[in-house]
């Protein structure tokens, strides 16, 4: 496995190296020692599966706050996704910037997304299955996010009219997200 940093500090592309023979192939998805050598967490406590039946399904942009902020390790088990991560770490020099990676069942790539990034994806195929590990439990009282089509982010999604949940459509703009976070900081 090859681990290389992405444009935004705290995000890494992981290139898997399947071993093939006449029977098929074997791929190591995770190796704690290799992750530790790169300074990445290896304390996964939850693994989730997201299935989307329709091409053009968009999920996100989600994150968890505070002590429940998550690190994620994401891969496409079936189909493919346009995977997006937005830096929402207070004080980060790349705050409000985004990057993306193409994850497919055949390109042997994963993405490691550090704490403080909003995450979302758009399916590029029907019957798409995403599997991801997290280092924190799901905590709905600590979740938040940013609307997928925020004008200030200018994310170049591969679709204009996604299949999307009402919940995700009600996420705030980046400016509203900042105001909410500032208010929470003042209240502490």
N, C-alpha and C positions, 0 to 999 in steps of 0.2 A: 504494500500500500504506500502510496506517495501522498504526503500532506504538504500543501503549499498555501501560503496566505493569499487571500483575495485583496481587492482594492481597499476595503474597509477593515481597519484593524479589529481583530476579534472574530473574524469570519475566515474559514479555511475550506478550500476545495480538497476533497479526498478522492484520489483516483485509485480504484480497486484494481487488483491484478489477478484475474481468474487464471487458474491452472486448468488447461484443457487437455483432454485425450479423447479416444474413440467413444467413451461412455457419456461425455458431456463436460461439465466443468465444476470446479470447487472454488469458492471465493471466500476469503476471510473478510468479514464485514467490520469486525472490531477487534482490536488488540490493545489491551490496557497498557502494556509496556511501550508500544510505539506512540500511543497518545501521550503518555507521561513524558516521553523523550521530547515531544514537541510542546510541552507545557499545557496540554489540553486535559480537561476533566475526563475522568473515566468512571465517575460515580453515578451511573444511570440508575434511576429508581422507578422509571415508568417507561413503557413502550406503547405506542398508539398506532392505530391503523386508520387511515382516512380513505374511504372509497367514494369515488364520484362516477356516476353512470354516464354523464354527458360531457363530451368535449366542450370546452369553453366555460367550465365551472370555475368560479373564482372563490377562494377562501382567504380571508384576511382583510386587512393586515392586523395581526393579533400579537399581544405580548402580555406578560404578567409583571406586576410591579413589586417593589420592596423585597422582603425576604423570600418571596415566591418567584422572583425573576428567574427565568429558565434559560439554560443552555440547551440547544437542540442539535440532534444529529439526524439529518433528513435524507431519505433515499426513495427513489421510485421503484417499487417492487413489480408493478405492471403499468405499462403505458408510459406517459411522459408528462412532465410539467415544466413550466416557466416559473422558477422559484425566485422570490424577491425578498430582500431583507433591507430594512430601513433603520439607520442608526438613530435611536432615541435616548441615548445615554446623556444625561445632563453633564454639561461641561466638555463633551467630546468635541475635538476639532472638526469632526465630520458629522456633527449633529444634523439631522434632516437630509442626509445624503442616502442614496440607495444604490444597490447593485443587484445583479441577478445571475443565475446560473441555470443552464438547461440540465435537467435530471431525467434520464430515461432508463428503462429496464435494461437497455443494451449498451449504454455509454459508460457504465461502470464507474459512475461518479456519485459522491454524496456531498453534502455541505454541512459543516459544523458552524453553528450560529451561536455566538456568545450572548451572555446576559445583556439586556438593554436594547435588543433589536426587535422591532416589529417584524413579523414574518407572514408571508402570504404566498399563494401560488395560483396559477391558472392551468387547468388541465389542457393538454394538447391532443388527447385521444379520448375516445369513449372508454368506459370500464377501467378507470385509472385508480391504482392503489398506491398510496404513499404510506411508508412506515417510518416512524421517527421516535427516537428516544429523548427523554428529558431528565434533567438532574433535580427537578422539583415536582411535587405532586400538583395536579390541577387544583387551582384555588380560585373559584369563580368570583369571590369578593375582591380579588387582586388583579382581575383581568382588565384589559383595555385595548386600545388600538387606534388606528388612523384609517379613515376612509380610503378605499382602494384607488380612487381617481382624484385625489387631492391635487389641485392645480399647481401648488407650489412644489410638489415632488416631481411632477412630470414623468411619471413612470411610463415607459413605452410597452404597455401590455400588448400581447398578441391578439387581443379581442376588444371590440368596442362595446358590445352588449352581452356581458357575461350572465351566466346562470349564477345567481348570488342570493344569499339569505337576507331576510329583512333585518336581522341582527347586524350583519356586516354592512348593510346599506345605512344603518343608523350610527355608525362609528363617526367620531368627530373629525374635523379637518386637522391638519398639523397645528395651525394657530390655536384652535380650540383645545387640542391636546395639551399644548404648552401652558395655556391659561389654567386648565384643570390641574396640571402638575404643580404649577406655582402656588395655586390656592391650597393644595394638599400640604405643600411644604410650609406655608404660613401657619396652617392649623396645627402643625406638630409642635 
